[in-house]
Amino acid sequence: MATDQARVTQREFSYAPDATLMSTTDVHSHIDYANSAFVAVSGYSPEALMGQPHKMVRHPDMPKQAFADMWQTLKAGDSWTALVKNRRSNGDHYWVRANAAPVRRQGRVVGYLSVRTRAQPADVAAAEALYAGFRQGRMRGWRFCQGLVVRTGALAWLSAGQRLPVAWRLRLGLLG
């Protein structure tokens, strides 16, 4: 798999706009379930996916900071949503809006659930530029926070509204 993992074509794979890719992993992020849409879009067989670390579909263009934020968010018990560029088995890529959440049984985390849908082209274009900035070290003063890209330092207050729960954003909008 090492040579397969290194292959990158930079060709985008198109898939059905209504496809929902779903997978679950154990607490160590090893895949224990993949629905047929995820299998088809990833290009891997179900046997090749089962028991493997979910990062096997991670595209090298994704900034490391995004996945560090994802794990920090998930380990805090929260869900995480962001645009993600994944790599297929043949090296092509596909973009998703990824939603990941801890799975709890009897009060303890036993794994993670990821539900992904096709990303919109405008969102992909914005994410490509933003993620390139992170990879190239040009995003000083910015960081990932629960899947969002927010300001840091003295300008952090400018991103405060992004991190408010939806209910509070609606309340503030109604008050205004």
Buried (B, 14 or more C-beta within 10 A) or exposed (E): EEEBBEEBEEEEBEBEEEBEBBBBBBBEBBBEBBBEBBBBBBBBEEEBBEEBEBEBBBBEBBBEBBBEBBEBBBEEEEBBBBBBBBBBBEBBBBBBBBBBBBBEEEEEBEBBBBBBBBBEEEEBEEBBEBBEBBBEEEBEEBBBBBBBBBBEEEEBEEBEEEEEEEEEEEEEEEEE
